[in-house]
Amino acid sequence: MLLPEQHASILHRDVDREVVIWTPHRDPQWRTRRASVAIELLAGEAGAEDVYLTVNQFYGRRQVRHLAALTALYVDVDVHGAPANLTSLLDQKLTVLQRARIPAPSLVVFSGRGLHLYWIIKPLPAAVLPRWQPCQRHLQQLLEGDPSAVDCTRLLRLVGSVNTRAPEHCRTVTGVLNSVSEFDFDWLAEQVLPRSRAEVRDIRAQQAKALTDRRRCAVKGKRTVYDWWMAVYKDLYTIVEHHWPQGVPEGQRDTIVFLIAVALSWFTTSEALEAEVVSVARRIAPTLSEKDVLSYTSSVRDRAARAASGEKDQWQGKSRDPRYHYKRETLYLMLKGLITPALGQKLFGIMSNEERDRRRTERERLRDRTVEGRHHSSHAEAEVRARASTLARDGHSVRSISTLLYVPR
């Protein structure tokens, strides 16, 4: 049986940023400690009532913008009312995973009123959040887990603590470690997301058929909607910190808070969005009342709730997510007066058409098309012809020359 400190060390063994501990029934209710200190601290929580810890790590506060490291994928499977046989429930969920060809979880925690399933991954930086989030949502939907427990700021019960809401016979939280190995996230994401698996197979097939190793190059793919809003989210903070390190003044507060709420709606569960928005607004616009914050962002929260319930909007004859979709140029025009040329160089999502074209031209200028195999210089072609002639004089066949020089027959 796992001990509390073992549970904490499995999650937080490779990175030493802050872990948040919550004990709602005693003071101090909230403690933020370095992972190494938190593990030692939690060793004394065996038998304590209702102890929670963050699965991921942070730079201080437990907020999306302070995320330091992602350490696991997880699903909280709740059993409403009196819990049934949790072992039988686990067998059902493992069968679902097996049919979906998804690896079994590394760690299973019996929380007293359900299951917590963890897939321990090699720690990832916050930049991976756009791909981590879809994996979370897919696992939650597949296993019928708690839809509010898919955000990166989630706290879950500590092994060895006591769940005061559970029946007497299963109040102690227990855990079973299935594997000590960490998953490689890129590989695990391919297994979790069906669309990604299909895309990866197609890409590999096309590459094997159309390209030689010499001509392959690492080219970034198109950004997903999560990548896009992560870039916008960071840009908004860059703008705020550049102009108003002490807080956004009146006249700009409503727009900035609204757009940050829109960005957050793509990374935070609808249930947690309100608290996250209020917390962010308290920092960047301290003169704005909570009532005004909620008023400015009510439509954002309503749309996020509709998205969480699976609703779709019709847009130009197609169904799409009801959350706000802003074009890059639209955001730039909304904030144009704040983006100086020097500041614009630091932004990666919010930019003018001219700046986008300039960066695109610069990328094209820096490309080495010869390395990519797109074309060869006349000098290179002459060299290939000379080498081909030499090989032919030495008795090599056309097929052999073609293979040796990586050129068509």
Residue pairs with C-beta under 8 A, 6 or more apart in sequence:
1 174
1 175
2 10
2 159
2 160
2 174
2 175
2 176
2 177
3 43
3 46
3 159
3 160
4 42
4 43
4 45
4 46
4 51
4 158
4 159
4 160
4 161
5 39
5 40
5 42
5 43
6 159
6 177
7 42
7 107
7 109
7 158
7 159
7 160
7 175
8 19
8 35
8 38
8 39
8 42
8 53
8 158
9 39
10 106
10 107
10 118
10 120
10 177
11 53
11 55
11 71
11 72
11 118
11 120
12 19
12 35
12 38
12 39
12 57
12 71
13 35
14 71
14 122
14 123
14 182
15 35
15 57
15 68
15 69
15 71
15 123
16 34
16 35
16 36
17 34
17 35
17 57
17 58
17 59
17 68
17 69
18 32
18 33
18 34
18 35
18 57
18 58
18 59
18 60
18 68
19 32
19 33
19 34
19 35
19 38
19 53
19 54
19 57
19 58
20 30
20 31
20 32
20 53
20 54
20 58
20 62
20 155
21 30
21 31
21 32
21 33
21 38
21 41
21 42
21 51
21 52
21 53
21 54
22 29
22 30
22 51
22 52
22 53
22 155
23 29
23 31
23 45
23 48
23 49
23 50
23 51
23 52
24 50
24 52
25 49
25 50
25 164
26 49
31 38
31 41
32 58
32 60
32 61
32 62
33 41
35 57
38 53
42 51
42 53
42 158
45 51
45 158
45 160
45 161
46 160
46 161
47 160
47 161
47 162
47 172
48 161
48 162
49 161
49 162
49 164
50 157
50 161
50 162
50 163
50 164
51 157
51 158
51 161
52 155
52 156
52 157
52 158
53 155
53 156
53 158
54 62
54 153
54 154
54 155
55 71
55 72
55 74
55 118
55 154
55 155
55 156
56 67
56 68
56 69
56 70
56 71
56 72
56 152
56 153
56 154
57 67
57 68
57 69
57 71
57 123
58 66
58 67
58 68
58 153
59 66
59 67
59 68
60 66
61 279
62 153
62 155
63 153
63 276
63 279
63 280
64 129
64 151
64 152
64 153
64 264
64 267
64 268
64 276
65 233
65 237
65 280
67 126
67 129
67 152
67 153
68 125
68 126
69 123
69 124
69 125
69 126
70 121
70 123
70 124
70 125
70 126
70 128
70 129
70 132
70 152
70 185
71 120
71 121
71 123
71 124
72 106
72 118
72 119
72 120
72 121
73 118
73 119
73 121
73 132
73 135
73 136
73 139
73 188
73 192
74 116
74 117
74 118
74 119
74 136
74 149
74 154
74 156
75 115
75 116
75 117
75 139
75 140
75 143
75 145
75 146
75 149
76 111
76 114
76 115
76 116
76 145
76 146
76 149
76 154
76 156
77 89
77 93
77 114
77 115
77 116
77 117
77 143
77 144
77 145
77 146
78 113
78 114
78 145
78 146
79 86
79 89
79 113
79 114
82 167
83 112
83 113
83 114
83 166
83 167
83 170
86 110
86 114
86 115
86 170
89 114
89 115
90 108
90 115
93 115
93 117
93 143
94 104
96 142
96 143
97 103
97 104
97 105
97 142
97 143
98 104
100 142
100 194
101 191
102 139
102 142
102 191
102 192
103 119
103 183
103 188
103 191
104 178
105 117
105 118
105 119
105 178
106 118
106 119
106 120
106 177
106 178
106 179
106 181
106 182
106 183
107 117
107 118
107 120
107 175
107 176
107 177
107 178
108 115
108 116
108 117
108 118
108 175
108 176
108 178
109 115
109 116
109 117
109 118
109 156
109 157
109 159
109 173
109 174
109 175
110 170
110 173
110 174
110 175
110 176
111 156
111 157
111 163
111 166
111 173
112 157
112 163
112 165
112 166
112 167
112 170
112 171
112 172
112 173
113 163
113 165
113 166
116 156
116 157
117 139
117 143
117 145
119 139
119 183
119 188
120 179
120 182
120 183
121 182
121 183
121 184
121 185
121 188
122 182
122 183
122 184
122 185
124 132
124 185
127 230
128 185
129 152
129 226
129 230
129 267
130 224
130 226
130 227
130 229
130 230
130 267
131 185
131 189
131 224
131 226
132 152
132 185
132 189
133 150
133 152
133 226
133 266
133 267
134 193
134 226
135 188
135 189
135 192
135 193
136 150
136 151
137 150
138 192
138 193
139 145
139 192
140 146
140 147
140 149
140 150
147 269
147 271
147 308
148 269
148 271
148 272
149 156
149 269
150 269
151 267
151 268
151 269
151 272
152 267
153 268
153 272
153 276
157 163
157 173
158 173
159 173
159 174
159 175
160 172
160 173
160 174
161 172
161 173
162 171
162 172
162 173
163 170
163 171
163 172
163 173
164 171
189 196
190 196
190 197
190 200
191 197
207 216
211 373
212 373
212 406
214 373
214 406
215 372
215 373
215 406
216 373
217 371
217 372
217 373
223 231
225 266
225 321
225 325
226 266
226 267
228 349
229 262
229 263
229 266
229 267
230 263
230 266
230 267
231 348
231 349
232 259
232 263
232 326
232 331
232 349
232 350
233 260
233 263
233 264
233 267
234 348
234 349
235 347
235 348
235 349
235 350
236 256
236 259
236 260
236 263
236 350
237 260
237 284
238 343
238 346
238 347
239 256
239 335
239 338
239 339
239 343
239 347
239 350
240 248
240 256
240 284
242 343
242 346
243 338
244 252
244 284
247 283
247 284
247 285
247 286
247 287
248 256
248 257
248 284
248 285
249 287
250 287
252 338
253 285
253 287
253 288
254 292
254 296
255 334
255 335
256 284
256 285
257 277
257 280
257 281
257 284
257 285
257 288
257 293
257 296
257 297
258 296
258 297
258 300
259 326
259 331
259 334
260 277
260 280
260 281
260 284
261 273
261 277
261 280
261 296
261 297
261 300
261 301
262 300
262 323
262 324
262 326
264 273
264 276
264 277
264 280
265 273
265 300
265 301
265 303
265 304
265 307
265 323
265 324
266 323
268 276
268 304
269 308
270 301
270 304
270 305
270 307
270 308
271 308
273 300
273 301
273 304
274 294
274 301
277 293
277 294
277 297
277 300
277 301
278 290
278 293
278 294
281 288
281 290
281 293
282 290
285 293
294 301
300 323
300 324
303 322
303 323
303 324
304 323
306 322
307 321
307 322
307 323
311 322
312 319
312 320
312 321
312 322
313 319
313 320
313 321
313 322
315 325
328 349
328 350
328 351
328 356
329 352
329 353
331 349
331 350
332 339
332 350
332 351
332 352
335 350
336 352
339 347
339 350
339 351
344 351
344 352
344 355
351 359
369 375
370 376
370 377
370 380
376 384
384 405
384 407
387 405
388 401
388 405
388 407
391 400
391 401
391 404
391 405
392 401
396 404
398 409
399 409
401 407
402 408
402 409
